[in-house]
Amino acid sequence: MTKKSHQPGDRDRVMTNLKLRIAGLKQALHQGEKGLDSVIAALQDDSEPITRAAYMLLKQNPNPKVRAALKQYNPYRFFKCIRTLGGHSSRVYTIAIAPNGQMIASGTNDKIVKLWNIPRGLEERILTGHTDWVDSVAFSPDGKMLASGSGDSTIKLWNVQTGDVIQTLKDHGRWVTSVAFSPDGRMLASGSKDNTIKLWNLVPDADGQISSQPICTMEDHYDWVYAVVFSPNGQTLASSGDSTIKIWDVKTQTNQITLTGHYDWVYTVAFSPDGKMLASGSEDTTIKLWQLGMMPGGGAKAIATLKGHSLGVNSLAFSPDGKTLASGSGDQSVKLWDLSTHKHITLRGHSDWVSSVAFSANGKILATGSGDRTIKIWDPATTEEKNTLGGEVEFAESVIFTPDGQLLGGNQLEEPPKLYNLHAGEEFLSITGQSSWVEVVSVSPPGPIVASGSEDGIVKLWNLRTGHLVQTLQGHQGGVWTLAFTPDGQTLISGGNDTTIKLWDLANNQEKLSLTEHSERIDAVAISPNGEILATASADDTIKLWHLQTHEVFVSLTEDSDRISSLSFSRDGEILASGNGDGTVKLWNPVTGELLQTFHTDTGGINQVTFSGRSGLLAAAGENGTVKLWNLKTYDEYGTFADHNDAVMTVAFSPYGHQLASGSADASIKIWNLYDCQQLRALNGHSDSVNSLCFSLTGFGKSYVLASGSADGTIKVWGVL
């Protein structure tokens, strides 16, 4: 029996009915007060064509009753996705709409920028040249130039018509997270993970060249700068990144105002079209609205906090008329906020976090970019989805081995940790139930419990054998970035964005204690092999050493270097190593806090430090593509491995300490012989940055197994002799 389809006559009858109803509305306008009331009531009709017709009939009517009704009318109520642009091989981090509304630029972690034709829904041009993720794109006001900021620390200026690189700006020391043109197009602002903002002159010199040197560097943020945006008149610049928003005078390049109120990273800021309001979105899940010029001396005042997202707010955009604010979040949703009532509607369609939102200049198009590799185009004038291009690729962030030699892979939003049998090379258990990006996993030494921490502030405990959820631990008010079990497996320690370190009693599955000595986010925790000392590192530039038995700080170390990225205890527990963003590695006595040694490197930053479990070697992964090793018996440098073409993200010693593996943003893994410092082999199966490496803790005959997690969305298992 075949399924009956609607006959052509059905559609004709529907269309005829709509036309008759719309004609009736037009006639009602000439039928006095009662007729006017019926048109006003049609603004809330369940049919989008009817509400749109009523709106068009009333929008120019000066009647006070009509004006009041139009204030409550939400033109975005029937928004649906009409087109999806795909084709990136990785996550879409940023989008921008050209001033003429005909083109979209998108940047992702596949290191390329794509230009899309909006009306046709087709890819128009690919811009290549960056060597790392593209985190920000922006069109110049005239639409002729595109700027892109990347994890390779550079900004590229592109000719939109030809796709050629006009200039590469290279003065930042780390990842460029945001770029913005001034309204007159004569200046570019950039924000970076080097904690600075730079202004660039875009006016060509007598030879037609744009200078590659910045006009100035502005430094006042205490942590990464995530967003920069010019005010509509170009006289001020707003920036955010740490938990603050700063307002800068562009002419004097001085910080005029610092706005506080968020308690976590501020990912995004946006000026209203009239420049009188600023909106900020944060990892704390809230949006704050600030009225500018209200305080004495031209300051700013928080006038509203918008709550509705369940995860961090990644992007904000005002509609051109200033009546609506769009927000994109890690909870996969887009919300449209009515700024007169502060009420919102939710647009759903993305299957991963929404990283970027943008209105076209005429307000008729809203574009959204997502971690699901797609760009969606939303139009208030229709409810039909026109096209879908592309598929999905996921993102493997970390891998870790259980004590019995099995591999646990931690993925991302809506993707649970997966357990693999290393020797069979196949998945045999999937643990489901995590509601947010899994940031960290840690395995209890006695087993069989694994803990996972994520951006939603929740820690979950899972049974590795059954895959069942054992317990949910809630208490953090922000993302959980670091976890560690005590050696006996009785206590779990977690650190997060809310500046606290929590100790969880796993016998009762309850929070035992919250340590609050740090004033900023917790980046690393490490426990000494004997379980007596806890080391914690924070964005407040301190390392604290705690007696785990008394929960008291007995040493607090203040670092004057850049971000403390990593902590590691030596196998005997007598040395604590810290890796720092300024390229130094420091060795500390974990009992007295005495600084034993400082290794200065030219790496441009240390991403990870780790001790060998067998020998007296210490390895550090460098931002400049090198691996440094030191002999801790003599404190002499043991060797430098320098064959990677991009930052080394991770290092791991083999179980017996004879080899070292290094994984890099250049997508390769290299195996090094520690006896003669020669490269044994390069493993080139990944197509993007290798973020995590780990050797299995048990052997299989004479072979050992290495696992790698990559930004290309895969976990690979390698046999290393």
matplotlib code that plots the C-alpha trace (Angstrom):
import matplotlib.pyplot as plt

x = [0.0, 1.5, 1.5, -1.0, 0.5, -1.3, -3.1, -2.4, -5.9, -5.0, -2.2, -4.4, -7.2, -4.7, -3.3, -6.8, -7.7, -4.6, -5.3, -8.9, -7.8, -5.2, -7.8, -10.1, -7.4, -7.0, -10.8, -10.9, -8.7, -11.7, -14.2, -13.5, -12.3, -13.6, -11.8, -8.6, -8.8, -9.1, -5.9, -4.0, -5.2, -3.8, -0.3, -0.5, -2.0, -0.5, 0.0, 3.3, 1.9, -1.1, 1.0, 3.4, 0.5, -0.9, 2.5, 2.9, -0.6, 0.0, 3.7, 3.0, -0.2, 0.3, -2.6, -1.3, -3.1, -1.3, 2.1, 1.7, 0.8, 3.7, 6.1, 4.9, 5.2, 8.1, 9.0, 11.5, 8.8, 8.7, 12.4, 13.5, 16.6, 16.3, 19.8, 22.7, 26.2, 28.6, 31.8, 34.4, 36.3, 36.2, 34.4, 33.2, 34.6, 33.7, 31.6, 31.1, 28.5, 29.7, 28.2, 26.2, 24.6, 25.6, 28.6, 29.6, 33.2, 33.8, 36.9, 37.5, 40.1, 40.9, 43.2, 41.3, 38.8, 35.9, 33.8, 30.2, 27.6, 24.4, 21.8, 23.2, 24.2, 27.5, 31.2, 32.8, 36.4, 38.9, 41.6, 44.7, 47.8, 47.2, 49.0, 46.6, 42.9, 41.2, 39.4, 38.1, 37.1, 35.8, 34.9, 36.0, 33.2, 33.4, 33.5, 36.7, 39.0, 38.8, 40.8, 41.4, 43.0, 44.6, 46.2, 49.4, 49.7, 49.2, 46.5, 46.0, 44.5, 42.8, 41.6, 38.0, 37.7, 40.9, 41.6, 45.2, 46.9, 47.5, 49.6, 50.4, 50.5, 52.8, 53.4, 51.2, 53.0, 50.2, 46.8, 44.8, 41.3, 39.5, 39.8, 37.6, 37.7, 37.0, 33.9, 35.9, 38.0, 41.3, 42.2, 42.1, 42.0, 43.1, 42.9, 45.1, 45.9, 49.1, 46.7, 47.2, 45.2, 46.9, 45.8, 47.0, 47.0, 45.3, 46.0, 48.6, 51.9, 53.2, 54.1, 50.6, 51.8, 50.0, 52.5, 53.0, 53.8, 51.1, 50.3, 50.3, 49.9, 47.4, 47.9, 45.5, 43.8, 45.2, 44.3, 43.5, 41.6, 38.7, 36.9, 37.5, 34.9, 34.8, 31.9, 29.8, 31.5, 35.0, 36.1, 36.1, 37.0, 35.6, 37.5, 36.9, 38.4, 39.2, 36.1, 36.1, 35.1, 37.3, 36.4, 39.4, 39.8, 41.1, 42.8, 44.8, 44.9, 44.1, 41.7, 38.8, 36.4, 36.6, 33.3, 33.0, 30.0, 30.7, 32.4, 33.9, 35.5, 33.7, 33.8, 32.0, 31.0, 28.8, 27.8, 24.2, 23.9, 23.5, 26.5, 24.6, 24.5, 27.0, 26.2, 28.6, 28.3, 30.2, 31.1, 28.9, 25.9, 24.6, 24.4, 24.8, 23.5, 25.4, 24.1, 27.1, 27.5, 25.2, 27.7, 29.6, 32.4, 30.8, 31.0, 28.7, 26.0, 24.7, 21.0, 20.0, 21.2, 19.7, 19.4, 18.3, 21.3, 22.5, 26.1, 28.6, 27.6, 30.0, 28.7, 26.4, 25.0, 22.5, 20.0, 20.5, 17.4, 18.8, 15.6, 16.9, 20.0, 21.0, 23.1, 24.9, 25.8, 27.5, 24.1, 23.6, 20.9, 20.5, 18.3, 16.7, 16.1, 13.5, 15.4, 12.3, 10.9, 14.1, 12.1, 13.5, 12.7, 15.0, 16.1, 17.3, 18.9, 22.6, 23.8, 26.9, 27.8, 27.0, 30.3, 29.3, 26.2, 25.9, 23.1, 23.3, 23.3, 19.6, 18.6, 16.9, 19.4, 20.9, 23.8, 25.1, 28.2, 28.7, 30.9, 28.7, 30.7, 27.8, 26.6, 22.9, 21.0, 17.8, 15.2, 12.2, 10.2, 9.9, 9.7, 11.2, 14.6, 16.0, 19.3, 21.7, 25.3, 28.1, 28.3, 29.8, 33.3, 34.0, 37.0, 39.0, 40.5, 42.2, 43.0, 44.0, 44.8, 43.2, 45.7, 45.0, 46.2, 42.8, 42.3, 39.7, 39.0, 37.3, 35.6, 33.3, 29.8, 27.2, 30.0, 30.6, 33.9, 34.6, 36.6, 38.7, 40.4, 43.9, 45.0, 41.8, 41.6, 37.9, 35.4, 33.7, 31.9, 30.4, 29.6, 26.7, 25.1, 27.5, 25.6, 28.5, 32.0, 34.2, 37.2, 39.1, 39.0, 40.9, 40.9, 40.9, 44.1, 42.3, 39.6, 37.1, 35.9, 36.5, 35.7, 34.8, 34.6, 33.0, 32.1, 28.7, 30.5, 29.4, 31.7, 30.4, 31.7, 31.3, 31.8, 34.3, 33.1, 29.4, 29.5, 26.8, 26.7, 27.6, 27.3, 26.9, 28.8, 27.5, 29.0, 31.2, 29.7, 31.8, 33.7, 35.7, 39.2, 41.3, 40.8, 43.1, 42.5, 44.4, 46.6, 44.1, 41.2, 39.1, 39.1, 38.7, 40.0, 38.6, 39.4, 37.5, 36.6, 34.9, 38.3, 37.6, 39.2, 36.8, 37.6, 35.0, 34.5, 33.9, 32.8, 29.7, 29.8, 29.6, 31.6, 34.0, 35.6, 36.0, 39.3, 39.0, 42.5, 42.9, 41.3, 41.2, 40.5, 42.3, 44.4, 46.2, 46.2, 48.7, 49.1, 52.4, 52.9, 52.5, 49.2, 50.3, 50.7, 48.3, 49.7, 47.4, 48.1, 45.8, 45.4, 46.1, 49.7, 50.2, 51.1, 49.8, 50.9, 48.5, 48.7, 45.9, 45.4, 44.7, 43.6, 45.9, 48.2, 51.7, 53.4, 52.2, 54.4, 53.9, 54.9, 55.8, 55.7, 52.9, 50.2, 51.1, 50.1, 51.1, 52.2, 54.0, 55.5, 58.7, 58.4, 59.8, 57.7, 60.7, 60.4, 57.4, 57.8, 55.8, 55.5, 54.9, 53.6, 56.8, 58.9, 60.3, 60.2, 60.7, 61.6, 60.3, 60.9, 57.2, 57.9, 59.5, 58.5, 62.1, 62.9, 65.5, 66.1, 64.8, 65.2, 65.0, 64.0, 63.4, 60.3, 57.8, 55.8, 55.5, 52.4, 53.1, 55.8, 56.2, 58.6, 59.8, 58.5, 61.8, 64.7, 65.8, 64.6, 62.1, 60.5, 58.7, 56.6, 57.4, 55.2, 58.0, 57.9, 60.7, 60.9, 63.4, 64.8, 66.8, 68.8, 67.7, 70.8, 73.0, 70.3, 72.0, 70.0, 69.9, 68.8, 66.5, 64.2, 63.5, 61.9, 58.2, 56.9, 54.5, 53.9, 54.4, 51.2, 52.0, 54.8, 54.8, 57.5, 57.3, 56.6, 60.3, 61.6, 63.6, 61.5, 59.7, 56.7, 55.8, 52.6, 52.3, 50.0, 51.6, 49.5, 52.5, 53.8, 57.4, 59.1, 62.6, 65.3, 66.4, 69.8, 71.1, 68.4, 67.6, 64.2, 63.1, 60.0, 57.4, 53.7, 51.7, 48.2, 46.4, 45.2, 45.1, 46.8, 47.8, 46.5, 47.2, 49.5, 49.7, 51.5, 49.7, 50.8, 51.1, 52.9, 51.9, 54.9, 57.7, 55.5, 53.9, 50.9, 50.6, 47.3, 46.9, 44.0, 43.7, 41.7, 40.8, 38.3, 40.1, 41.9, 44.6, 46.3, 49.9, 52.2, 55.7, 58.6]
y = [0.0, 3.3, 6.4, 9.0, 12.4, 15.8, 16.5, 19.8, 20.9, 20.9, 23.4, 25.6, 25.6, 26.6, 29.5, 30.7, 30.7, 32.8, 35.3, 35.7, 36.2, 38.8, 40.6, 40.6, 42.3, 45.0, 45.6, 45.6, 48.7, 50.6, 49.3, 51.5, 50.6, 47.0, 46.3, 47.9, 45.6, 42.5, 43.5, 44.0, 40.6, 39.1, 40.0, 37.0, 34.6, 31.1, 31.6, 33.4, 34.9, 36.4, 38.0, 39.3, 40.8, 42.4, 43.9, 45.4, 46.9, 48.5, 49.5, 53.0, 53.6, 56.4, 55.3, 54.9, 51.6, 50.3, 51.7, 49.9, 46.6, 46.8, 47.1, 43.7, 42.2, 39.9, 39.6, 36.8, 34.4, 32.4, 32.3, 28.9, 27.9, 28.4, 27.4, 25.5, 26.0, 23.2, 22.0, 22.7, 19.7, 21.0, 23.3, 26.8, 29.2, 32.6, 34.1, 37.6, 39.0, 41.4, 44.9, 44.2, 41.1, 38.9, 37.1, 35.3, 34.6, 31.7, 30.5, 27.2, 24.9, 23.5, 26.6, 28.1, 30.9, 30.3, 32.8, 31.9, 33.3, 33.7, 33.8, 30.7, 28.9, 28.0, 28.2, 30.9, 31.0, 29.4, 31.5, 29.5, 30.7, 30.4, 27.5, 27.2, 27.6, 30.7, 32.2, 35.5, 37.1, 40.6, 42.5, 46.1, 48.7, 48.9, 45.0, 45.1, 43.7, 40.8, 40.4, 37.0, 36.2, 32.8, 30.5, 31.0, 34.4, 36.3, 38.5, 38.3, 41.0, 39.6, 41.2, 39.9, 40.1, 38.3, 36.2, 37.5, 38.3, 42.1, 42.0, 39.7, 41.3, 39.4, 41.3, 39.2, 36.7, 34.2, 33.2, 36.1, 35.7, 38.7, 41.3, 44.4, 47.2, 50.8, 52.3, 54.4, 51.4, 53.2, 51.1, 47.5, 46.3, 42.8, 40.9, 38.0, 35.3, 37.2, 39.4, 42.5, 44.6, 46.1, 48.8, 48.8, 51.5, 50.3, 53.5, 52.5, 54.5, 56.3, 52.9, 51.5, 49.2, 48.7, 48.7, 45.4, 47.1, 48.1, 51.7, 50.7, 47.9, 48.3, 46.2, 46.1, 42.7, 40.2, 37.2, 36.3, 38.9, 37.2, 40.0, 43.6, 45.8, 49.5, 51.8, 53.0, 56.5, 54.8, 56.9, 54.0, 50.4, 47.7, 44.5, 41.5, 38.2, 37.8, 38.5, 42.2, 44.5, 47.4, 50.6, 52.3, 55.8, 55.1, 58.5, 58.3, 54.5, 54.6, 52.5, 54.7, 52.3, 48.7, 47.0, 44.1, 41.9, 38.6, 35.9, 34.0, 34.6, 37.2, 35.8, 38.5, 42.2, 44.2, 47.9, 48.8, 50.6, 54.0, 53.3, 54.0, 50.4, 47.6, 43.9, 41.3, 37.4, 35.2, 31.6, 32.2, 31.7, 35.3, 38.3, 41.8, 45.0, 48.2, 51.7, 53.9, 57.5, 57.2, 57.5, 60.7, 61.3, 59.4, 55.9, 52.9, 51.2, 47.6, 47.8, 44.2, 40.6, 38.3, 34.6, 31.8, 29.9, 26.9, 27.1, 29.9, 32.7, 32.7, 35.4, 38.5, 40.7, 43.6, 43.9, 47.0, 48.7, 48.0, 46.3, 42.8, 41.0, 37.7, 35.3, 32.0, 29.5, 26.3, 24.9, 24.6, 27.3, 30.8, 33.2, 36.4, 38.9, 41.7, 44.6, 46.4, 43.4, 41.3, 38.3, 35.8, 33.1, 30.2, 29.0, 25.4, 23.6, 23.3, 20.0, 21.5, 24.7, 28.0, 30.0, 33.0, 35.1, 38.0, 40.2, 41.5, 45.3, 45.4, 43.1, 40.6, 37.8, 36.3, 33.9, 31.5, 29.4, 26.2, 23.4, 21.1, 22.4, 24.3, 27.9, 28.5, 31.3, 32.5, 34.7, 36.2, 36.3, 32.6, 29.3, 27.0, 25.4, 25.6, 23.7, 21.6, 21.1, 19.1, 16.5, 16.2, 15.8, 15.6, 16.8, 14.5, 16.7, 14.3, 10.6, 8.8, 5.2, 3.2, 1.4, -1.9, -0.5, 0.4, 3.7, 6.3, 9.0, 12.3, 14.1, 17.1, 18.5, 15.8, 13.2, 10.8, 9.3, 6.1, 3.1, 1.2, -2.2, -1.3, -4.7, -5.4, -1.8, -1.6, 0.2, -2.0, 0.4, 3.9, 5.9, 8.3, 11.1, 14.0, 17.2, 19.4, 19.4, 17.0, 19.0, 16.5, 12.8, 11.0, 7.3, 6.2, 4.2, 1.3, 1.4, 0.8, 4.4, 7.2, 10.9, 13.4, 17.2, 19.5, 23.1, 22.9, 22.7, 19.0, 16.2, 12.7, 9.3, 6.3, 2.5, 1.6, -2.0, -1.3, 2.2, 3.2, 6.6, 6.0, 9.6, 13.2, 15.7, 19.3, 22.3, 24.2, 27.4, 27.3, 24.9, 22.1, 22.2, 19.8, 16.6, 14.3, 11.2, 10.7, 7.5, 5.5, 6.5, 7.6, 11.4, 13.2, 16.8, 19.2, 22.7, 25.1, 28.5, 29.5, 29.8, 26.9, 23.5, 20.9, 17.7, 15.0, 12.1, 9.2, 6.8, 9.0, 10.8, 14.2, 17.4, 17.2, 20.6, 23.6, 25.4, 29.1, 30.5, 31.3, 34.4, 33.3, 30.2, 27.0, 25.7, 22.7, 20.3, 17.6, 15.2, 13.9, 10.2, 9.6, 11.5, 14.0, 17.2, 18.9, 21.4, 23.9, 26.5, 29.4, 32.3, 34.6, 33.8, 31.6, 28.0, 26.8, 23.8, 22.2, 19.5, 17.1, 15.9, 19.3, 21.1, 24.1, 26.0, 25.7, 27.4, 30.0, 30.8, 33.9, 33.7, 36.8, 34.9, 34.3, 31.8, 28.6, 25.9, 22.7, 21.0, 17.6, 15.8, 13.8, 10.0, 10.3, 13.3, 15.5, 17.9, 19.8, 21.2, 24.1, 25.0, 28.7, 30.7, 32.8, 29.8, 29.0, 25.7, 26.0, 23.3, 23.6, 21.9, 20.8, 20.8, 24.2, 26.0, 26.7, 27.4, 24.9, 25.7, 27.8, 26.6, 29.5, 28.5, 30.3, 28.2, 31.1, 29.2, 25.8, 23.8, 20.8, 19.4, 15.8, 13.7, 10.3, 7.6, 5.6, 8.0, 11.3, 13.3, 16.1, 17.0, 20.2, 20.9, 24.2, 26.7, 27.1, 23.5, 22.2, 19.7, 20.4, 17.8, 18.2, 15.8, 16.4, 14.8, 17.6, 20.2, 20.2, 20.4, 16.8, 17.6, 19.6, 17.9, 20.4, 18.7, 19.8, 22.6, 24.0, 24.2, 21.0, 20.5, 17.3, 14.9, 11.5, 9.1, 5.4, 3.1, 2.1, 5.6, 4.6, 6.7, 10.0, 10.8, 14.4, 15.6, 18.8, 21.3, 20.3, 17.1, 14.8, 12.5, 11.9, 9.1, 9.9, 7.6, 9.1, 7.4, 9.2, 11.9, 10.7, 10.5, 6.9, 7.5, 10.1, 9.1, 11.2, 9.8, 12.8, 15.7, 18.3, 19.2, 16.4, 17.5, 14.6, 11.6, 8.7, 5.4, 2.4, 1.4, -2.3, -4.0, -6.7, -9.0, -6.6, -4.0, -0.9, 1.0, 4.8, 6.6, 10.0, 12.4, 15.0, 18.1, 16.1, 14.2, 10.9, 8.9, 6.7, 3.7, 3.1, 0.2, 1.3, -1.2]
z = [0.0, -1.0, 1.1, -0.1, -1.0, -0.9, -4.1, -6.0, -5.0, -1.3, -1.7, -3.9, -1.3, 1.4, -0.7, -1.6, 2.0, 2.9, 0.2, 1.3, 4.9, 3.9, 1.8, 4.8, 6.9, 4.3, 4.3, 8.1, 8.2, 6.8, 9.3, 12.2, 15.7, 15.6, 12.3, 13.6, 16.6, 14.4, 12.4, 15.7, 16.9, 13.7, 14.9, 17.2, 14.6, 14.3, 10.6, 9.7, 6.4, 8.3, 11.0, 8.4, 6.4, 9.6, 10.5, 7.0, 7.2, 10.6, 10.7, 9.4, 11.4, 14.0, 16.2, 19.8, 20.2, 17.1, 18.2, 21.6, 19.8, 17.5, 20.5, 21.6, 18.1, 17.5, 13.8, 14.6, 16.1, 12.9, 12.2, 10.7, 9.0, 5.2, 4.2, 5.7, 4.2, 4.8, 3.3, 6.0, 7.2, 10.7, 13.1, 12.1, 14.7, 13.1, 10.4, 9.0, 6.5, 3.8, 3.9, 0.8, 2.3, -0.6, 0.9, 4.1, 5.2, 7.6, 9.5, 11.1, 12.6, 9.1, 8.8, 5.8, 5.2, 2.9, 1.0, 0.3, -2.0, 0.1, -2.6, -4.4, -1.2, -2.8, -1.9, -3.9, -2.9, -0.5, 1.1, 2.2, 4.0, 7.7, 9.5, 12.4, 13.3, 12.0, 15.0, 13.7, 10.4, 9.6, 6.4, 5.9, 5.7, 1.9, 1.6, -0.4, 2.3, 4.7, 7.9, 9.5, 12.8, 13.5, 16.1, 14.1, 15.8, 12.5, 10.9, 7.2, 5.1, 1.9, -1.3, -1.4, -5.2, -6.1, -2.9, -2.8, 0.5, 0.8, 4.0, 6.9, 10.3, 12.7, 15.9, 18.3, 20.4, 20.6, 19.1, 17.5, 18.8, 17.4, 14.6, 14.0, 11.4, 12.5, 10.9, 8.5, 7.5, 8.2, 11.2, 12.4, 16.1, 17.1, 20.4, 21.4, 23.9, 24.6, 26.7, 24.4, 22.0, 18.9, 16.6, 12.9, 10.3, 7.1, 5.1, 2.3, 2.1, -1.0, -2.5, -1.9, 0.9, 4.3, 7.2, 9.0, 12.2, 14.8, 15.7, 19.4, 21.8, 24.7, 27.8, 30.7, 30.6, 33.1, 30.9, 27.3, 25.1, 23.4, 21.7, 20.4, 18.7, 17.7, 18.7, 15.8, 15.8, 16.0, 19.0, 21.5, 21.5, 23.7, 24.7, 26.8, 27.7, 31.4, 33.6, 32.7, 29.8, 29.1, 27.2, 25.4, 24.0, 20.5, 20.1, 23.3, 23.5, 27.2, 29.2, 30.2, 32.0, 33.3, 33.7, 36.2, 37.0, 35.2, 37.2, 34.3, 30.9, 28.8, 25.3, 23.3, 23.3, 21.0, 20.7, 19.8, 16.5, 18.3, 20.5, 23.7, 24.9, 25.2, 25.5, 26.9, 26.9, 29.3, 30.2, 33.3, 30.8, 31.2, 29.0, 30.6, 29.1, 29.9, 29.4, 28.3, 29.5, 32.5, 35.3, 36.3, 33.9, 31.1, 32.7, 32.3, 34.3, 34.2, 33.4, 32.9, 33.1, 30.5, 31.6, 29.4, 28.1, 29.9, 28.8, 27.9, 25.6, 22.6, 20.4, 20.3, 17.6, 17.6, 14.8, 12.7, 14.2, 17.7, 18.9, 19.0, 20.3, 18.9, 21.1, 20.3, 23.0, 23.8, 24.5, 20.7, 20.6, 19.2, 21.1, 19.9, 22.8, 22.6, 24.2, 25.2, 27.3, 27.7, 26.6, 24.1, 21.6, 20.9, 17.4, 17.3, 14.4, 15.1, 16.6, 18.3, 20.0, 18.2, 17.9, 15.9, 15.0, 12.6, 11.1, 7.6, 7.2, 6.3, 9.1, 6.8, 7.3, 10.5, 10.0, 12.6, 12.6, 14.7, 15.8, 13.7, 10.7, 9.3, 8.7, 8.9, 7.3, 9.0, 7.3, 9.0, 5.7, 5.2, 7.2, 4.6, 4.8, 1.3, 1.3, 3.4, 2.4, 4.2, 6.9, 10.4, 11.8, 15.5, 17.5, 19.8, 22.5, 24.9, 25.5, 28.6, 29.6, 32.4, 34.7, 32.9, 29.6, 28.0, 26.3, 27.3, 24.7, 25.8, 23.0, 23.0, 23.2, 23.2, 22.5, 25.5, 26.6, 24.7, 25.9, 23.5, 23.6, 22.5, 21.2, 19.3, 18.1, 18.4, 20.6, 23.1, 25.4, 25.0, 28.1, 27.5, 29.5, 29.5, 28.6, 27.7, 26.3, 28.2, 29.2, 31.3, 32.3, 35.1, 36.1, 39.7, 40.4, 42.0, 39.2, 37.8, 38.1, 35.6, 36.3, 33.7, 34.0, 31.5, 30.7, 32.4, 35.8, 36.5, 37.4, 36.6, 37.8, 35.5, 35.9, 33.2, 33.0, 32.6, 31.2, 33.8, 35.5, 39.1, 40.5, 39.4, 41.5, 41.3, 43.0, 40.6, 39.1, 35.9, 33.7, 35.3, 33.7, 35.9, 37.9, 39.9, 42.1, 45.3, 45.0, 47.1, 44.9, 47.9, 47.0, 43.8, 43.4, 40.8, 39.8, 37.6, 36.4, 39.6, 41.3, 43.7, 44.3, 45.5, 47.3, 46.8, 49.2, 46.9, 49.6, 50.2, 46.8, 48.5, 48.5, 51.4, 51.2, 48.9, 48.9, 48.1, 48.5, 44.7, 43.2, 39.6, 37.5, 38.4, 35.5, 37.0, 39.9, 40.8, 43.7, 45.0, 44.6, 48.4, 48.4, 51.0, 49.0, 46.6, 44.1, 42.4, 39.8, 38.9, 36.6, 39.6, 39.0, 42.1, 42.8, 46.2, 48.1, 50.4, 53.1, 52.0, 55.5, 57.1, 53.9, 54.7, 52.4, 53.7, 50.8, 48.3, 45.4, 43.3, 39.7, 37.7, 34.5, 32.0, 32.5, 34.5, 32.0, 33.6, 36.9, 37.3, 40.3, 39.9, 40.4, 44.0, 44.8, 45.7, 42.8, 41.4, 37.9, 36.5, 32.8, 32.0, 29.1, 29.1, 28.1, 31.5, 33.4, 37.1, 39.6, 43.2, 46.5, 47.2, 50.9, 51.5, 48.3, 47.5, 43.9, 43.0, 39.3, 36.5, 32.9, 30.4, 26.9, 23.6, 23.0, 23.1, 25.8, 27.4, 26.7, 28.8, 31.2, 32.2, 34.2, 33.0, 35.3, 34.9, 34.3, 35.6, 32.6, 32.3, 29.0, 28.0, 24.9, 23.3, 21.4, 18.8, 17.6, 19.8, 22.7, 25.5, 27.8, 31.0, 33.1, 36.7, 38.2, 36.8, 35.8, 32.4, 29.1, 27.8, 24.3, 22.0, 19.4, 16.6, 13.7, 14.1, 11.8, 14.4, 18.2, 20.1, 22.1, 24.0, 25.1, 26.6, 27.8, 27.0, 29.9, 30.3, 29.5, 26.4, 24.0, 23.9, 21.7, 20.7, 19.1, 17.2, 15.7, 12.4, 12.6, 13.1, 15.8, 16.2, 18.2, 19.6, 20.9, 24.2, 24.1, 21.0, 20.6, 17.1, 15.6, 15.2, 13.2, 12.1, 12.2, 9.7, 9.8, 11.3, 9.3, 12.0, 15.3, 17.6, 21.0, 23.3, 23.5, 26.0, 26.1, 27.5, 31.0, 30.1, 27.3, 24.9, 24.4, 23.5, 21.9, 23.4, 22.3, 21.7, 21.4, 19.9, 20.0, 17.2, 16.1, 13.0, 15.1, 15.4, 18.0, 16.5, 18.1, 17.1, 17.8, 18.8, 19.1]

ax = plt.figure().add_subplot(projection="3d")
ax.plot(x, y, z, "-o")
ax.set_aspect("equal")
plt.show()
